[in-house]
Amino acid sequence: MFGGELPLIWAILIATAVFLYVALDGFDLGVGILFPFAKDPRQRDQMQQAIAPVWDGNETWLVLGGGGLFAAFPKAYAVIMPALYLPIILMLLALIFRGVAFEFRHHGRNSGKKFWTAAFAGGSIGAAVAQGLVLGGFIQGIKVEDGRFAGGPLDWLTPFSLMVAAALVAGYALLGAAWLVFKTQGELFDASARWIKQLAVLVALAMGAVSLATLGVDPRVTARWGVSMTTVDWAAFLPLAILPIGAVGLCFIIWRGVWEKQHLLAYLCAVGLFLIGYIGLAVSLWPYIVPFAMTPADAAAADNALSLMLWGTVPMLPIILGYTAYVYWIFRAKVTEDGAYH
Amino acid sequence: MDLDALILARLQFAFTIGFHIIFPAFTIGLASFLAVLEGLWLITKQARFRNLYLFWVKIFALSFGMGVVSGVVMSYEFGANWSEFSAATGSVIGPLLAYEVLTAFFLEASFLGIMLFGWKRVGPGLHFFSTCMVALGTLVSAFWILAANSWMQTPQGFAIAADGTMVATDFAQVIFNPSLPSRLVHMVLAAYLTTAMVVGGASAFAMLKKRATAESGTALRMAVLMVAVTAPLQILAGHESGVVAHEYQPAKVAALEGWWTTGPQPTILFAWPDEAQGRNHLEIGIPGAGSWVNVGDATAELEGLDAFAPEERPPVFITFWAFRIMVAMGLVMLAIGWSGAVLWLTKRLDGASLYHRAVMWAAPSGFIAVLAGWVTAEVGRQPWVVHGVMRTADAVSPVAAGAVAASLLAFLIVYAIVFTAGAIYILRLMAKGPATEETPPESDQPPGTPLPAALREA
């Protein structure tokens, strides 16, 4: 059953898991990125409580991304991880700091508490930067010879990857601010609404810059979009033009204050923005799972392994999404201003 | 790949997984303990069970958090440091790890939210259900990870494909490989013992400090019962695991027993293995006992390390001593369990301050045994990463030694900070002990929140 389609099905499943990770852990990393801008400890407590019951489940999508890539595309996993070794390690260390800070902040006394407050912000920012470097290093391509990573330890460090890292920090901060508008009230709500307005502009600029720079990473990407420094191939570009137009539109309505109708809308629009970026990336890099070296079929595990996992994923994924949604529903209320839920 | 990068990668993996295993070993047992406490509270309505639950769930929250963050590291480290291993074995054990995420990690992570923050938000039945789901998740996770690791010890059900990678020929054989049953039982019992020793030690400490409440007495009795029953079972499970290892990994058994020459084998109580000379110094042993324990015949000729070429042998000194430390800790726990049971039956448990002191000092014995046991299993498997199929030296990533050295240093520093702080916070909670009126979280604040939010500084 499924036969030759298995690598493609799994590429779509892994891509979905990574997107769910970005959309979900993105907002709780974003709340951490905004931590230094909170007015006082009470606001920081509210911010953390807006994400405390769900962050662990959100981060599990990252484990599924890593574990799933190992299981479904071991050869891609075995190339990408060594190639992006240092930013991956940075990400893991940063996630350790922010993960334990959720509990440790409440156990630390004076200096301990200050330290874990800083660790939560620093860890969130560090994880976002590291993920941006991983993404940037991935997009610009990985040097592969004979199925193995054949580059140097700092290949990923380029102006392009630094720019992607900055853009991702801004993007996560937007998701975080939008989540806070959904989950908080009073002063913090007002502050978050201001942050959203500033971040919407920043993200629009950052996405534009990254998009233009991506066109230059490889001639295949330039040809796919039909846009180069000097010429535009309208036949190639026009069908894809909906993506940049949609992104600008979403940034605009977020900036205009879309949450005023329904507090969740800003977050949904921000997720839509990430989805557009994600689709744009897929358009640029298709059909590579390791740009520009391996396709899903090149990197896939044996068919029986892919098929065994699919038989588990088909029933498990709806169950997982079901109880994840249920937990979100239980904790749907806004955080009160004294730091507790209603 | 040069030797330095290999040694650094091995050190890093040993360090990160050694730190990681401490937390699952504790939280597997603690999650089950919490489920029992909450169940007892719902059935008996006795406040002491609720108080114990609310006290230990704070420690669970801290430990589980540290287990999660040190565990995320593992799922990326396979590829980052052991890419050749990952590429070769992905089609065989990859699905096992994927099933672990799908069936265990999401279950734990999602219901953990309700367990820690939902005390006032959901009914008692659903809260208990969430605790049970977290406990179930820890056990399911143990099953998959032990299946993958046991396959690396006793691989079967696979073939080598044209491109040199391994592919499964029968996943039932891969999962239910020969060493899985005994090793899974051995690990789960180890987790229960580890937790029981910590619970017993913390309760004994409270009783010694005269801060004892009814809660401490109850928890000490639960711990004594668990250890008294589980410690002997663990010795049997360990023995069974050794018998399987003797059949499939004779070099490992020869190393952990300290047998250099083939023949009827002793049980060595003390020795100083000398790998350069290929013999033991200062050996004290019981002749024939090794053969008798392993195959039931004191005169049976069993393979010593001389049956294996030097490059096929595991490091003897580490394996030998790690095994002895594990067994010694097992005997300590057995003594604690049975002497506690005798004191309990003779109604002297509450006033036995000498025993309380012993339980307190023995509290880390489970952790030490778990670490020593894993060192025995993993070092004893060397020089193989997949026993008999792939050497550790061939498994390492093409990453520069400098990058691995930098990351190892960073891990050392970060883990030292994070886990020292975590240990301090846990010990502080334990020193306080459970209160007779353990307050449920007023709101959905994290367990352990010491003061109302408005009063807190920083």
Interface residues (C-beta under 8 A of the other chain):
Chain A: P41 R42 D45 Q49 A52 P53 V54 D56 G57 E59 T60 L62 V63 L64 G66 G67 G68 L69 F70 A71 A72 F73 P74 K75 Y77 A78 V79 I80 M81 P82 Y85 L86 I88 I89 L92 L93 L95 I96 F97 G99 V100 F102 E103 F104 H106 H107 G108 N110 G112 K113 K114 W116 T117 G147 R148 F149 A150 G152 P153 A301 A302 N304 A305 L308 M309 G312 T313 M316 L317 I320 Y323 T324 V327 I330 F331 D338 G339 A340 Y341
Chain B: A61 L62 G65 M66 V68 V69 S70 G71 V72 V73 S75 Y76 E77 F78 G79 A80 S83 E84 S86 A87 A88 T89 G90 S91 V92 G94 P95 L97 A98 Y99 E100 V101 L102 T103 F105 F106 L107 A109 S110 F111 L112 G113 I114 L116 F117 G118 R121 V122 A161 T165 V167 A168 F171 S397 P398 V399 A400 G402 A403 A406 S407 A410 F411 V414 Y415 V418 A421 G422 Y425 R428 L429 E442 S443 D444 Q445 P446 G448 T449 P450 P452 A453 A454 R456 E457 A458
